[in-house]
Amino acid sequence: MAKFTKDEFISGLKEMTILEVKELVDAMKEEFGVDPSAVAVAAAPAAGADAGSDDAPKTVVLKDCGANKMGVIKLLKEITGLGLVEAKGIADNGGNVKENIPAKDAEDIKAQLEEAGATIELV
């Protein structure tokens, strides 16, 4: 079995869609019994000393798409540039919509999605 360097692995991740990354995370949970996203989220505050700052980059997380699922999917496609299948995957399962974006942009995206009926969290 080939061993990948960290740089090769990250380069490969950059070429994946959000849905493919989610499937990879799910496979890692099943194979190793570890949730890699929980480790990344737990390590993030330690990495950025100003994570509580209003100017700190934010991640927009969809918790629930609400009753207007089609409207949220269309908005997810527009915001992320993803295809219909990938946007539907986020709407169905929740997850990160945009990561490490300026706080003002995150607030704007949150407002748009909440107006469409979604439940959003900024982390």
DRENDO-1510 file (C-alpha; in Angstrom, 1 decimal, always signed):
<recs>
REC; n; res; u; v; w
REC; 1; MET; +0.0; +0.0; +0.0 .
REC; 2; ALA; +1.3; +3.4; -0.9 .
REC; 3; LYS; +2.0; +5.9; +1.8 .
REC; 4; PHE; +0.9; +9.5; +1.2 .
REC; 5; THR; +2.7; +12.5; +2.5 .
REC; 6; LYS; +0.6; +15.1; +4.3 .
REC; 7; ASP; +1.1; +17.5; +1.3 .
REC; 8; GLU; -0.1; +14.8; -1.1 .
REC; 9; PHE; -3.1; +14.0; +1.0 .
REC; 10; ILE; -4.1; +17.7; +1.4 .
REC; 11; SER; -3.6; +18.2; -2.4 .
REC; 12; GLY; -6.0; +15.4; -3.0 .
REC; 13; LEU; -8.6; +16.8; -0.6 .
REC; 14; LYS; -8.5; +20.1; -2.4 .
REC; 15; GLU; -9.7; +18.4; -5.6 .
REC; 16; MET; -12.7; +16.7; -3.8 .
REC; 17; THR; -16.2; +18.0; -3.6 .
REC; 18; ILE; -17.8; +18.6; -0.1 .
REC; 19; LEU; -19.9; +15.4; -0.6 .
REC; 20; GLU; -16.7; +13.4; -1.4 .
REC; 21; VAL; -15.0; +14.8; +1.7 .
REC; 22; LYS; -18.0; +13.9; +3.9 .
REC; 23; GLU; -18.0; +10.4; +2.5 .
REC; 24; LEU; -14.3; +10.2; +3.3 .
REC; 25; VAL; -14.9; +11.4; +6.9 .
REC; 26; ASP; -17.7; +8.8; +7.3 .
REC; 27; ALA; -15.4; +6.0; +6.0 .
REC; 28; MET; -12.7; +7.1; +8.5 .
REC; 29; LYS; -15.2; +7.0; +11.3 .
REC; 30; GLU; -16.2; +3.4; +10.3 .
REC; 31; GLU; -12.7; +2.2; +9.7 .
REC; 32; PHE; -10.9; +3.7; +12.7 .
REC; 33; GLY; -13.7; +4.5; +15.1 .
REC; 34; VAL; -12.6; +8.1; +15.3 .
REC; 35; ASP; -14.4; +11.2; +14.1 .
REC; 36; PRO; -11.7; +13.3; +12.3 .
REC; 37; SER; -14.0; +16.3; +12.2 .
REC; 38; ALA; -14.4; +16.3; +16.0 .
REC; 39; VAL; -10.6; +16.4; +16.3 .
REC; 40; ALA; -10.3; +19.3; +13.8 .
REC; 41; VAL; -13.0; +21.2; +15.6 .
REC; 42; ALA; -11.5; +20.6; +19.0 .
REC; 43; ALA; -8.0; +21.7; +17.8 .
REC; 44; ALA; -9.2; +24.8; +16.0 .
REC; 45; PRO; -9.7; +27.1; +19.1 .
REC; 46; ALA; -6.3; +26.2; +20.3 .
REC; 47; ALA; -4.7; +27.1; +17.0 .
REC; 48; GLY; -6.2; +30.6; +16.8 .
REC; 49; ALA; -5.8; +32.6; +19.9 .
REC; 50; ASP; -8.3; +35.2; +18.7 .
REC; 51; ALA; -11.0; +32.7; +17.8 .
REC; 52; GLY; -13.5; +34.5; +20.0 .
REC; 53; SER; -12.9; +37.8; +18.2 .
REC; 54; ASP; -15.6; +39.3; +16.1 .
REC; 55; ASP; -13.1; +39.6; +13.2 .
REC; 56; ALA; -12.0; +36.0; +13.4 .
REC; 57; PRO; -12.8; +33.8; +10.4 .
REC; 58; LYS; -16.1; +31.9; +10.7 .
REC; 59; THR; -17.5; +28.7; +9.4 .
REC; 60; VAL; -21.2; +28.6; +8.4 .
REC; 61; VAL; -22.8; +25.3; +9.5 .
REC; 62; LEU; -26.2; +24.1; +8.3 .
REC; 63; LYS; -28.0; +22.4; +11.2 .
REC; 64; ASP; -31.4; +21.9; +9.6 .
REC; 65; CYS; -32.9; +23.0; +6.2 .
REC; 66; GLY; -36.4; +23.5; +7.6 .
REC; 67; ALA; -39.6; +23.2; +5.7 .
REC; 68; ASN; -38.4; +25.0; +2.6 .
REC; 69; LYS; -35.9; +22.3; +1.5 .
REC; 70; MET; -35.9; +23.2; -2.2 .
REC; 71; GLY; -35.4; +26.9; -1.5 .
REC; 72; VAL; -32.5; +26.1; +0.8 .
REC; 73; ILE; -30.9; +23.7; -1.8 .
REC; 74; LYS; -31.1; +26.4; -4.5 .
REC; 75; LEU; -29.5; +28.9; -2.1 .
REC; 76; LEU; -26.8; +26.4; -1.2 .
REC; 77; LYS; -26.0; +25.9; -4.9 .
REC; 78; GLU; -25.8; +29.7; -5.4 .
REC; 79; ILE; -23.7; +30.3; -2.3 .
REC; 80; THR; -21.2; +27.4; -2.7 .
REC; 81; GLY; -21.1; +26.9; -6.4 .
REC; 82; LEU; -21.8; +23.2; -5.8 .
REC; 83; GLY; -23.9; +21.0; -8.0 .
REC; 84; LEU; -27.5; +19.9; -7.2 .
REC; 85; VAL; -26.5; +16.5; -5.7 .
REC; 86; GLU; -23.8; +18.0; -3.4 .
REC; 87; ALA; -26.1; +20.9; -2.3 .
REC; 88; LYS; -28.9; +18.3; -1.6 .
REC; 89; GLY; -26.4; +16.3; +0.4 .
REC; 90; ILE; -25.7; +19.3; +2.7 .
REC; 91; ALA; -29.4; +20.0; +3.0 .
REC; 92; ASP; -30.2; +16.4; +3.9 .
REC; 93; ASN; -27.3; +15.8; +6.3 .
REC; 94; GLY; -26.3; +19.2; +7.5 .
REC; 95; GLY; -22.7; +20.3; +7.5 .
REC; 96; ASN; -20.3; +23.1; +6.6 .
REC; 97; VAL; -21.6; +25.5; +4.0 .
REC; 98; LYS; -18.5; +27.8; +3.9 .
REC; 99; GLU; -15.4; +27.5; +6.0 .
REC; 100; ASN; -13.0; +30.1; +7.3 .
REC; 101; ILE; -14.6; +33.2; +5.7 .
REC; 102; PRO; -14.7; +36.7; +7.1 .
REC; 103; ALA; -17.2; +37.2; +9.9 .
REC; 104; LYS; -19.3; +39.7; +7.9 .
REC; 105; ASP; -19.6; +37.3; +4.9 .
REC; 106; ALA; -20.6; +34.5; +7.3 .
REC; 107; GLU; -23.3; +36.7; +8.9 .
REC; 108; ASP; -24.6; +37.6; +5.4 .
REC; 109; ILE; -24.8; +33.9; +4.4 .
REC; 110; LYS; -26.4; +33.0; +7.7 .
REC; 111; ALA; -29.1; +35.7; +7.2 .
REC; 112; GLN; -29.8; +34.5; +3.6 .
REC; 113; LEU; -30.2; +30.9; +4.7 .
REC; 114; GLU; -32.2; +31.7; +7.8 .
REC; 115; GLU; -34.6; +33.8; +5.6 .
REC; 116; ALA; -35.1; +30.7; +3.5 .
REC; 117; GLY; -36.0; +28.7; +6.7 .
REC; 118; ALA; -32.7; +27.0; +7.6 .
REC; 119; THR; -31.2; +26.7; +11.0 .
REC; 120; ILE; -27.6; +28.0; +10.9 .
REC; 121; GLU; -24.7; +28.1; +13.3 .
REC; 122; LEU; -21.5; +30.1; +13.0 .
REC; 123; VAL; -18.4; +28.6; +14.5 .
</recs>
